[in-house]
């Protein structure tokens, strides 16, 4: 199954390596009018269409160039890859080897190096399989995640992060692809003056996992077993939350919520993208708005409420006045607002100070971390601060 990059580019999702050379060439040759259109912060329908058209056409040119053979000396055709030009981008999905099938009778098993058949004779819970067509079904995301957690030695933070993506409002793109559509739709810059492309390595998407389904499957797998030891699935299950809007939000939330013995900071499980009612006084501060949406709402002892906002200056600076009014309104209603930038999160000493302050204010932590805890926190943080770690974990 292949999605051509030109189709994705029509929606603002492009391979960086295919588009940036053209953009940098335009910038170097002084294509000022067009570059101004691309980097303008004004959001109009015509400019949004123009930006996507430029990305689409640059991707199409790179696609055609990569697929066309080069004619060398003597008229010999040389493949594009061998001539040193851009490799043809693709989004091919290859089935794993071995492909695993579920059959309803033992006689359906066949000895094969390419296929392994699981014989299942008992009734399956509704929703465990998703129908693709009349004859083909695939495992549901919840069952897929349970199988992944069971058959490989993965720590809880990997399971929780994967679950938050499946239950969230985004989907990771293949390595090298960026989604500029969010910036285009919001009227933000997608290209720097030097031709460098801006964008994220994920796209907006609908949720495909209900966290409660994963919890139920973990409980089902535990039935009948004598061992009471908690598995990584048991630890991760409460941390799989619906509503995360980005990998950055997921990393911050998992790091805060995960217990300290497992490499987190033990701040408790938050509610994501929670809409809260504002008091009349707070509404007056926030321009009359009745509600505010909190990225991650952590509740602690004695009524302490902390709103943790991943994003920081890089994303919020163009609308700092609105953000300041929002903060004042929330603080008027008793919420503590903590804004975390990406630079602060990837710096472990800085992030550990922020995370410990949040946990202490919530009343979740009574003493400092031991050396073993700190080392685990450092290892888990290195994963969560790596944009490719989830791709690498599932790839392995």
C-alpha positions as CSV (number, residue, x, y, z in Angstrom):
1,X,0.0,0.0,0.0
2,X,1.6,3.3,-1.1
3,X,0.5,6.9,-0.7
4,X,2.4,9.0,-3.3
5,X,4.0,12.1,-1.7
6,X,2.3,14.4,-4.2
7,X,-1.1,13.3,-2.7
8,X,0.2,14.1,0.8
9,X,1.7,17.4,-0.4
10,X,-1.8,18.6,-1.5
11,X,-2.6,18.6,2.2
12,X,0.6,20.2,3.3
13,X,2.5,16.9,4.3
14,X,5.8,16.8,2.5
15,X,9.2,15.0,2.5
16,X,11.7,17.5,3.8
17,X,14.5,16.3,1.6
18,X,12.4,16.7,-1.5
19,X,11.1,20.2,-0.9
20,X,13.9,22.1,0.9
21,X,16.5,22.1,-2.0
22,X,13.9,23.9,-4.2
23,X,13.0,26.4,-1.5
24,X,16.6,27.1,-0.7
25,X,17.3,27.6,-4.4
26,X,14.4,30.1,-4.6
27,X,15.7,32.0,-1.6
28,X,19.3,32.1,-3.0
29,X,18.1,33.4,-6.4
30,X,16.2,36.2,-4.8
31,X,12.6,35.0,-5.4
32,X,11.5,37.7,-3.0
33,X,7.8,38.2,-3.9
34,X,7.0,34.5,-3.7
35,X,9.1,34.0,-0.6
36,X,7.2,36.8,1.1
37,X,4.0,35.1,0.2
38,X,5.3,31.9,1.8
39,X,6.6,33.5,4.9
40,X,3.8,36.0,5.5
41,X,1.8,35.6,8.7
42,X,-1.4,36.8,7.2
43,X,-4.0,34.0,6.8
44,X,-6.2,34.4,3.7
45,X,-7.7,31.6,1.6
46,X,-5.7,32.6,-1.5
47,X,-2.4,32.5,0.4
48,X,-3.2,29.2,2.1
49,X,-3.9,27.7,-1.4
50,X,-0.7,29.2,-2.8
51,X,1.5,27.7,0.0
52,X,0.0,24.2,-0.5
53,X,0.3,24.6,-4.3
54,X,4.0,25.5,-4.0
55,X,4.7,22.5,-1.7
56,X,2.7,20.2,-4.0
57,X,4.6,21.3,-7.2
58,X,8.0,21.2,-5.6
59,X,7.2,17.7,-4.4
60,X,5.9,16.6,-7.8
61,X,9.1,17.9,-9.5
62,X,11.3,16.1,-7.0
63,X,9.2,12.9,-7.5
64,X,9.5,13.1,-11.3
65,X,13.2,13.9,-11.1
66,X,13.9,11.0,-8.7
67,X,12.0,8.5,-11.0
68,X,13.6,9.6,-14.3
69,X,16.8,7.9,-15.4
70,X,19.9,10.0,-16.1
71,X,21.5,9.7,-19.6
72,X,25.3,9.5,-19.2
73,X,28.1,9.5,-21.7
74,X,27.4,7.3,-24.7
75,X,23.7,7.5,-24.2
76,X,23.7,5.0,-21.3
77,X,20.7,5.5,-18.9
78,X,21.7,5.7,-15.2
79,X,19.1,5.2,-12.5
80,X,18.5,8.4,-10.5
81,X,19.7,6.8,-7.2
82,X,23.0,5.8,-8.8
83,X,23.6,9.3,-10.2
84,X,23.5,10.9,-6.8
85,X,20.2,12.8,-7.1
86,X,17.5,12.7,-4.6
87,X,16.2,9.2,-3.8
88,X,12.5,8.7,-4.7
89,X,10.5,9.2,-1.6
90,X,7.8,6.7,-0.7
91,X,5.5,5.6,2.1
92,X,5.6,1.8,1.4
93,X,4.4,-0.4,4.2
94,X,5.9,-3.8,4.3
95,X,4.3,-6.6,6.3
96,X,6.4,-8.1,9.0
97,X,8.0,-11.4,8.6
98,X,6.4,-13.6,9.8
99,X,2.9,-12.5,9.0
100,X,0.7,-13.7,11.9
101,X,-2.8,-15.0,11.1
102,X,-5.7,-16.0,13.4
103,X,-7.6,-19.2,12.4
104,X,-10.7,-20.8,14.0
105,X,-9.7,-24.4,13.5
106,X,-6.5,-26.3,14.0
107,X,-6.7,-28.0,10.6
108,X,-6.2,-24.5,9.0
109,X,-2.6,-24.4,10.2
110,X,0.1,-24.7,7.6
111,X,3.8,-25.0,8.0
112,X,5.4,-21.9,6.5
113,X,8.4,-19.6,7.0
114,X,6.3,-16.6,6.0
115,X,3.1,-17.2,8.0
116,X,2.4,-18.2,11.6
117,X,-1.2,-19.3,12.4
118,X,-2.7,-18.8,15.9
119,X,-5.6,-21.2,16.5
120,X,-8.3,-19.4,18.5
121,X,-11.4,-21.4,19.3
122,X,-13.0,-19.4,22.2
123,X,-15.4,-16.5,21.6
124,X,-13.7,-13.1,21.2
125,X,-14.8,-9.9,22.8
126,X,-16.6,-7.4,20.5
127,X,-14.2,-4.9,19.0
128,X,-11.0,-7.0,19.2
129,X,-11.0,-7.3,15.4
130,X,-11.5,-4.6,12.8
131,X,-13.0,-5.6,9.5
132,X,-11.2,-4.4,6.4
133,X,-13.4,-6.2,3.9
134,X,-15.6,-9.3,3.7
135,X,-12.8,-11.7,4.2
136,X,-10.0,-9.8,6.0
137,X,-10.0,-8.6,9.6
138,X,-7.1,-7.0,11.5
139,X,-6.5,-6.7,15.3
140,X,-7.8,-3.6,16.9
141,X,-5.3,-1.0,18.2
142,X,-6.0,-2.0,21.8
143,X,-5.2,-5.7,21.0
144,X,-2.2,-4.6,18.9
145,X,-0.8,-2.6,21.8
146,X,-1.4,-5.5,24.3
147,X,0.4,-7.9,22.0
148,X,3.3,-5.5,21.5
149,X,3.6,-5.0,25.3
150,X,3.5,-8.7,26.0
151,X,5.8,-10.1,23.4
152,X,8.7,-7.6,23.7
153,X,10.5,-6.4,26.8
154,X,9.3,-2.8,26.6
155,X,9.2,-0.5,29.6
156,X,6.0,1.3,30.7
157,X,6.8,4.7,29.3
158,X,7.0,3.2,25.7
159,X,3.6,1.5,26.1
160,X,2.1,4.6,27.6
161,X,3.5,6.9,24.9
162,X,2.3,4.6,22.0
163,X,-1.1,4.4,23.6
164,X,-1.4,8.2,24.0
165,X,-0.7,8.6,20.3
166,X,-3.3,6.0,19.3
167,X,-5.8,7.6,21.7
168,X,-4.8,11.2,20.9
169,X,-5.5,13.7,18.2
170,X,-2.3,13.2,16.1
171,X,-0.4,10.5,14.2
172,X,3.4,10.2,13.7
173,X,4.6,10.5,10.1
174,X,7.4,8.4,8.6
175,X,10.8,9.7,9.3
176,X,11.7,12.7,7.1
177,X,8.1,13.8,6.5
178,X,6.8,17.1,8.0
179,X,3.2,18.4,8.2
180,X,3.0,22.1,7.3
181,X,-0.8,22.1,7.1
182,X,-1.2,23.2,10.7
183,X,1.0,26.2,10.2
184,X,-0.7,27.1,6.9
185,X,-4.2,26.9,8.4
186,X,-3.1,29.1,11.3
187,X,-1.5,31.7,9.0
188,X,2.0,31.0,10.4
189,X,5.3,30.9,8.6
190,X,6.2,27.6,6.9
191,X,9.5,28.7,5.4
192,X,12.3,30.7,6.9
193,X,14.0,33.4,4.7
194,X,16.9,31.0,4.0
195,X,14.5,28.4,2.5
196,X,14.5,26.1,5.5
197,X,11.1,24.3,5.9
198,X,9.2,24.6,9.1
199,X,6.7,21.9,10.2
200,X,6.1,19.0,12.5
201,X,6.8,15.3,12.1
202,X,3.2,14.4,12.9
203,X,-0.2,15.1,11.4
204,X,-3.6,15.7,12.9
205,X,-5.6,12.5,13.1
206,X,-8.7,11.0,14.8
207,X,-8.3,8.8,17.8
208,X,-8.4,5.1,17.1
209,X,-8.0,3.7,20.6
210,X,-10.3,3.9,23.6
211,X,-8.0,3.7,26.7
212,X,-10.7,1.7,28.6
213,X,-10.4,-1.0,26.0
214,X,-6.7,-1.4,26.7
215,X,-7.4,-1.5,30.4
216,X,-10.0,-4.2,30.0
217,X,-7.7,-6.4,27.8
218,X,-4.9,-6.1,30.4
219,X,-7.3,-7.2,33.2
220,X,-8.4,-10.1,31.0
221,X,-4.9,-11.2,30.4
222,X,-4.2,-11.1,34.1
223,X,-7.2,-13.4,35.0
224,X,-6.3,-16.8,36.2
225,X,-2.7,-16.0,36.9
226,X,-1.3,-16.5,40.4
227,X,1.4,-13.9,40.2
228,X,0.5,-10.5,41.7
229,X,3.6,-8.8,40.3
230,X,2.7,-5.7,38.2
231,X,3.8,-6.0,34.6
232,X,4.8,-3.0,32.4
233,X,1.3,-3.2,30.9
234,X,-0.3,-2.8,34.4
235,X,1.9,0.3,35.1
236,X,1.2,1.9,31.7
237,X,-2.6,1.2,31.5
238,X,-3.7,4.2,33.7
239,X,-1.3,6.5,31.8
240,X,-2.8,6.0,28.4
241,X,-5.0,9.1,28.1
242,X,-7.3,10.4,25.4
243,X,-6.9,13.9,24.0
244,X,-3.2,14.5,23.6
245,X,-2.6,16.9,20.8
246,X,1.1,16.4,20.0
247,X,4.1,14.1,20.8
248,X,5.5,17.0,23.0
249,X,2.3,17.0,25.1
250,X,2.5,13.2,25.4
251,X,6.2,13.3,26.5
252,X,5.6,15.9,29.2
253,X,2.4,14.2,30.5
254,X,4.0,10.7,30.6
255,X,7.1,12.0,32.3
256,X,5.1,13.8,35.0
257,X,2.5,11.0,35.5
258,X,4.8,8.0,35.6
259,X,5.9,6.8,39.0
260,X,9.4,7.7,40.2
261,X,10.5,4.0,40.4
262,X,9.7,3.7,36.7
263,X,11.5,6.8,35.6
264,X,8.9,9.5,36.0
265,X,8.2,12.2,38.6
266,X,5.0,10.8,40.2
267,X,2.7,13.9,39.8
268,X,-0.4,11.8,39.3
269,X,-2.6,11.2,36.2
270,X,-3.8,14.4,34.5
271,X,-6.9,15.1,32.5
272,X,-5.9,16.3,29.0
273,X,-7.4,19.2,27.1
274,X,-10.0,19.7,29.8
275,X,-12.5,22.5,29.3
276,X,-13.2,24.3,32.7
277,X,-15.8,26.8,33.5
278,X,-14.6,30.2,34.5
279,X,-16.0,32.4,37.3
280,X,-17.6,35.8,36.3
281,X,-14.5,37.6,37.5
282,X,-12.2,35.3,35.5
283,X,-14.4,35.8,32.4
284,X,-14.0,39.5,32.7
285,X,-10.2,39.0,32.6
286,X,-10.4,36.6,29.6
287,X,-12.5,38.8,27.3
288,X,-15.8,37.4,28.4
289,X,-15.0,33.8,27.5
290,X,-16.9,31.3,29.7
291,X,-14.5,28.4,29.4
292,X,-10.7,27.7,29.1
293,X,-9.2,24.5,27.7
294,X,-6.3,23.2,29.8
295,X,-3.6,21.1,28.1
296,X,-3.0,18.9,31.2
297,X,-4.8,19.5,34.5
298,X,-3.1,17.9,37.5
299,X,-5.1,17.8,40.8
300,X,-3.4,17.4,44.1
301,X,-4.1,17.5,47.8
302,X,-5.9,20.4,49.5
303,X,-7.5,21.4,46.2
304,X,-4.3,22.3,44.4
305,X,-4.8,22.5,40.6
306,X,-1.9,22.9,38.2
307,X,-2.3,23.4,34.4
308,X,0.8,22.3,32.6
309,X,1.1,23.8,29.1
310,X,3.7,22.3,26.8
311,X,4.6,24.9,24.1
312,X,6.3,27.9,25.6
313,X,7.7,30.9,23.7
314,X,8.2,29.2,20.3
315,X,4.5,28.7,19.8
316,X,2.8,31.3,22.1
317,X,4.9,34.4,21.5
318,X,2.7,35.7,18.6
319,X,-0.3,35.8,20.9
320,X,1.3,36.6,24.2
321,X,-1.4,39.2,25.2
322,X,-4.1,36.6,24.9
323,X,-2.1,34.0,26.7
324,X,-1.4,36.5,29.5
325,X,-5.1,37.2,29.9
326,X,-5.8,33.5,30.0
327,X,-3.2,32.9,32.7
328,X,-4.6,35.7,34.8
329,X,-8.1,34.3,34.5
330,X,-7.0,30.8,35.5
331,X,-5.0,32.1,38.4
332,X,-8.0,34.1,39.5
333,X,-9.9,30.8,39.8
334,X,-7.2,29.1,41.7
335,X,-5.2,27.3,39.0
336,X,-1.4,27.4,38.8
337,X,-0.2,27.6,35.2
338,X,3.1,26.1,34.3
339,X,4.3,26.7,30.7
340,X,7.1,24.4,29.4
341,X,9.1,25.2,26.3
342,X,10.7,22.4,24.2
343,X,14.2,23.7,25.1
344,X,13.3,23.4,28.8
345,X,12.0,19.9,28.4
346,X,15.0,18.5,26.5
347,X,17.4,19.9,29.1
348,X,17.1,17.2,31.8
349,X,18.5,19.3,34.7
350,X,16.0,22.1,33.9
351,X,13.1,19.7,33.3
352,X,13.7,17.7,36.5
353,X,13.6,21.0,38.5
354,X,10.2,21.9,36.9
355,X,8.8,18.4,37.3
356,X,9.8,18.1,40.9
357,X,8.3,21.5,41.7
358,X,5.0,20.4,40.2
359,X,5.0,17.1,42.1
360,X,5.8,18.8,45.4
361,X,3.2,21.5,45.0
362,X,0.6,18.7,44.3
363,X,1.7,17.0,47.5
364,X,2.7,13.8,45.6
365,X,6.4,13.8,46.6
366,X,7.7,14.0,50.2
367,X,11.5,13.5,49.7
368,X,14.1,13.8,47.0
369,X,14.8,11.2,44.4
370,X,17.5,8.5,45.2
371,X,20.4,8.0,42.9
372,X,18.7,5.0,41.3
373,X,15.5,7.0,40.7
374,X,17.5,9.8,39.2
375,X,19.3,7.5,36.8
376,X,16.0,5.9,35.7
377,X,14.5,9.3,35.2
378,X,17.4,10.3,33.1
379,X,17.1,7.2,30.8
380,X,13.3,7.6,30.4
381,X,13.7,11.3,29.7
382,X,16.3,10.6,27.0
383,X,13.6,8.5,25.2
384,X,10.7,11.0,25.7
385,X,12.9,13.9,24.5
386,X,13.9,12.0,21.3
387,X,11.3,12.7,18.5
388,X,12.1,9.3,16.8
389,X,12.2,7.0,19.8
390,X,8.7,5.7,19.3
391,X,9.4,4.9,15.6
392,X,12.6,3.2,16.7
393,X,10.8,1.2,19.4
394,X,8.2,-0.2,17.1
395,X,10.7,-0.7,14.3
396,X,12.9,-2.8,16.6
